[in-house]
Amino acid sequence: MPEPPPAIEARNLRKHYGAHAAVQDVSFRVEAGQTLVLLGPSGCGKTTLLRMLNRLVEPDSGTVFINGQDARSQPAEQLRRGMGYVIQQVGLLPHYTVAENVAVVPRLLNHAPAAVAARTNELLTRLHLPPERFAGQYPSQLSGGQQQRVGLARALAADPPIVLLDEPFGALDPITRASIRREFRELPELRSKTMVLVTHDVTEAFELADQILLLDAGQVQQLGPPRELLLRPANDFVRRFFAAEQLALQLRALRLEDVLGELPEAINRVVTNNESDFNTLPLTASVQLALEQLSHAPARHSGEPVVWMRVSDSTVRPLTYATLMAAFGRAVRRLAAED
Ligand SMILES: Nc1ncnc2c1ncn2[C@@H]1O[C@H](COP(=O)(O)OP(=O)(O)OP(=O)(O)O)[C@@H](O)[C@H]1O
């Protein structure tokens, strides 16, 4: 059986504005259900690249394939109706109510009115905008965060398999931004979607990406999973881009299973299934989470706080600040040296 084509493939895309090369020979693939984050400094070409995927910008050369089909093989409007598109400015229609804004694309696609109404209510409820309060309101009556959610509901209304997002949380303050991002990540609606998301926020990129494409001056600097860019930067630009937040990102990116082999021999404890004494962490927990737990953990006999890591069904192993941080340092060096 031949492999299915990627949901999105960009091949050798280029775009010039006059003499300025906004995007230079960029290629990538996004497999179905995966999230690609386009990351880079202001003006590096992220938005131009994203807009080439739904043909709001036509490339000078190169090709976009959607499910193996050249994006130019259908009219641009039809292509766009099959893709959700969320932008920072939200772009809600001011004279339409919230419900009417959400229903724009399903109506264009001639979905049955009852189905459109049911879908609108479902999405507003999921996005914490109770329809009985919000459906009849106008965009000007909503806060920025609420408008952003309506924009997301609108992009998802026709259940498109692909969603493009351009700085979708960009206009929000940091606290609202973090909480909407959390909701967004947990939305069952988005689990199976193929997404391409533009941001210049490194933490956001690490939270949401399966793959990151880091751009500078229209050129790909590195493409890969977040931890690969962090631990094995391809060049100085990549290294410098993450330098300021390197430690925080490493603590989130490394899991206890990465540091397990670096821990000193310790006495494992046997636990029974019904023993609830131990606040245990799975091996998939991040080092960051273990440190957070340690900060709340009671001191043991030695006087040091201890948390427990589950190494098998019946055994747990102690972690202290000292053993965890020493093992973390060794694991970072080991992973950075691996090919
Ligand atoms: N319509 C246009 N006409 C002329 N130049 C443009 C146009 N659109 C973008 N550019 C230029 O192309 C370059 C890339 O712009 P783009 O908006 O893709 O960058 P970006 O990485 O998304 O930036 P930001 O993070 O600031 O939104 C910039 O130098 C920009 O000035």
The ligand as a Tripos MOL2 file, in Angstrom:
@<TRIPOS>MOLECULE
LIG
   31    33     1     0     0
SMALL
NO_CHARGES

@<TRIPOS>ATOM
      1 N1          2.0540   42.9470    0.6650 N.pl3     1 LIG1
      2 C1          3.3440   43.2270    0.8910 C.ar      1 LIG1
      3 N2          4.0170   44.1160    0.1640 N.ar      1 LIG1
      4 C2          5.3190   44.4020    0.3720 C.ar      1 LIG1
      5 N3          6.0720   43.7740    1.3160 N.ar      1 LIG1
      6 C3          5.4700   42.8800    2.0800 C.ar      1 LIG1
      7 C4          4.0830   42.5430    1.9220 C.ar      1 LIG1
      8 N4          3.7640   41.5650    2.8270 N.ar      1 LIG1
      9 C5          4.8900   41.3350    3.5200 C.ar      1 LIG1
     10 N5          5.9120   42.1020    3.0840 N.ar      1 LIG1
     11 C6          7.2990   42.0690    3.5970 C.3       1 LIG1
     12 O1          7.7480   40.7370    3.5960 O.3       1 LIG1
     13 C7          8.4860   40.4370    4.7810 C.3       1 LIG1
     14 C8          7.8210   39.2660    5.5220 C.3       1 LIG1
     15 O2          6.5630   39.7110    6.0430 O.3       1 LIG1
     16 P1          5.6480   38.7460    6.9240 P.3       1 LIG1
     17 O3          4.4300   39.5120    7.2620 O.co2     1 LIG1
     18 O4          5.5060   37.4730    6.2230 O.co2     1 LIG1
     19 O5          6.5710   38.5620    8.2100 O.3       1 LIG1
     20 P2          6.2120   37.9330    9.6250 P.3       1 LIG1
     21 O6          7.3440   37.0350    9.9680 O.co2     1 LIG1
     22 O7          4.8560   37.3610    9.6030 O.co2     1 LIG1
     23 O8          6.2610   39.2260   10.5420 O.3       1 LIG1
     24 P3          5.4600   39.6070   11.9330 P.3       1 LIG1
     25 O9          5.8830   38.5980   12.9580 O.co2     1 LIG1
     26 O10         5.9930   40.9840   12.2170 O.co2     1 LIG1
     27 O11         4.0050   39.5800   11.6020 O.co2     1 LIG1
     28 C9          8.5220   41.7220    5.5760 C.3       1 LIG1
     29 O12         9.7500   42.3590    5.3410 O.3       1 LIG1
     30 C10         7.3630   42.5290    5.0390 C.3       1 LIG1
     31 O13         7.6220   43.9070    5.1400 O.3       1 LIG1
@<TRIPOS>BOND
     1     1     2 1
     2     2     3 ar
     3     2     7 ar
     4     3     4 ar
     5     4     5 ar
     6     5     6 ar
     7     6     7 ar
     8     6    10 ar
     9     7     8 ar
    10     8     9 ar
    11     9    10 ar
    12    10    11 1
    13    11    12 1
    14    11    30 1
    15    12    13 1
    16    13    14 1
    17    13    28 1
    18    14    15 1
    19    15    16 1
    20    16    17 2
    21    16    18 1
    22    16    19 1
    23    19    20 1
    24    20    21 2
    25    20    22 1
    26    20    23 1
    27    23    24 1
    28    24    25 2
    29    24    26 1
    30    24    27 1
    31    28    29 1
    32    28    30 1
    33    30    31 1
@<TRIPOS>SUBSTRUCTURE
     1 LIG1         1 GROUP 0 **** ****
